[in-house]
Amino acid sequence: MTKEQMIIALQDTEQKFKRNHEVIEQVWEAGSPFLSIARQQAARVMEEEIAAILRSE
């Protein structure tokens, strides 16, 4: 993977994370245990995607 491809892939991962976070916050209200779980899962997915991108270097 070229440097430019990595940059694009990481930016795409960031955008997906932000989009997921926005949707999560629209679905569950503050204080909901589901909100916390969904946020943690979104972060975990992002971490896995970043790790995969960095491994493919």
CYANA upper distance limits for C-alpha pairs under 8 A (distance plus 0.5 A):
  1 MET  CA      5 GLN  CA      6.51
  1 MET  CA      6 MET  CA      6.97
  1 MET  CA     56 SER  CA      6.93
  1 MET  CA     57 GLU  CA      5.76
  2 THR  CA      6 MET  CA      6.75
  2 THR  CA     57 GLU  CA      7.90
  3 LYS  CA      7 ILE  CA      6.74
  4 GLU  CA      8 ILE  CA      6.78
  5 GLN  CA      9 ALA  CA      6.55
  6 MET  CA     10 LEU  CA      6.51
  6 MET  CA     53 ILE  CA      7.24
  6 MET  CA     54 LEU  CA      8.27
  6 MET  CA     57 GLU  CA      8.25
  7 ILE  CA     11 GLN  CA      6.60
  8 ILE  CA     12 ASP  CA      6.57
  9 ALA  CA     13 THR  CA      6.69
  9 ALA  CA     53 ILE  CA      7.60
 10 LEU  CA     14 GLU  CA      6.74
 10 LEU  CA     50 ILE  CA      7.17
 10 LEU  CA     53 ILE  CA      7.87
 11 GLN  CA     15 GLN  CA      6.75
 12 ASP  CA     16 LYS  CA      6.69
 13 THR  CA     17 PHE  CA      6.70
 13 THR  CA     46 MET  CA      6.99
 13 THR  CA     49 GLU  CA      7.40
 13 THR  CA     50 ILE  CA      7.75
 14 GLU  CA     18 LYS  CA      6.73
 14 GLU  CA     46 MET  CA      8.06
 15 GLN  CA     19 ARG  CA      6.58
 16 LYS  CA     20 ASN  CA      6.51
 17 PHE  CA     21 HIS  CA      6.58
 17 PHE  CA     42 ALA  CA      6.98
 17 PHE  CA     43 ALA  CA      7.86
 17 PHE  CA     46 MET  CA      6.83
 18 LYS  CA     22 GLU  CA      6.73
 19 ARG  CA     23 VAL  CA      6.82
 20 ASN  CA     24 ILE  CA      6.55
 20 ASN  CA     42 ALA  CA      7.29
 21 HIS  CA     25 GLU  CA      6.70
 21 HIS  CA     39 ARG  CA      7.27
 21 HIS  CA     42 ALA  CA      7.69
 22 GLU  CA     26 GLN  CA      6.87
 23 VAL  CA     27 VAL  CA      6.77
 24 ILE  CA     28 TRP  CA      6.77
 24 ILE  CA     35 LEU  CA      7.14
 24 ILE  CA     38 ALA  CA      7.16
 24 ILE  CA     39 ARG  CA      7.75
 25 GLU  CA     29 GLU  CA      7.14
 25 GLU  CA     30 ALA  CA      8.30
 25 GLU  CA     35 LEU  CA      7.51
 28 TRP  CA     32 SER  CA      6.83
 28 TRP  CA     34 PHE  CA      7.32
 28 TRP  CA     35 LEU  CA      5.97
 29 GLU  CA     35 LEU  CA      7.47
 30 ALA  CA     35 LEU  CA      7.46
 31 GLY  CA     35 LEU  CA      7.76
 31 GLY  CA     36 SER  CA      8.45
 32 SER  CA     36 SER  CA      7.41
 33 PRO  CA     37 ILE  CA      6.83
 34 PHE  CA     38 ALA  CA      6.45
 35 LEU  CA     39 ARG  CA      6.62
 36 SER  CA     40 GLN  CA      6.74
 37 ILE  CA     41 GLN  CA      6.68
 38 ALA  CA     42 ALA  CA      6.57
 39 ARG  CA     43 ALA  CA      6.74
 40 GLN  CA     44 ARG  CA      6.66
 41 GLN  CA     45 VAL  CA      6.63
 42 ALA  CA     46 MET  CA      6.72
 43 ALA  CA     47 GLU  CA      6.65
 44 ARG  CA     48 GLU  CA      6.72
 45 VAL  CA     49 GLU  CA      6.70
 46 MET  CA     50 ILE  CA      6.64
 47 GLU  CA     51 ALA  CA      6.62
 48 GLU  CA     52 ALA  CA      6.68
 49 GLU  CA     53 ILE  CA      6.74
 50 ILE  CA     54 LEU  CA      6.68
 51 ALA  CA     55 ARG  CA      6.56
 52 ALA  CA     56 SER  CA      6.76
 53 ILE  CA     57 GLU  CA      7.39
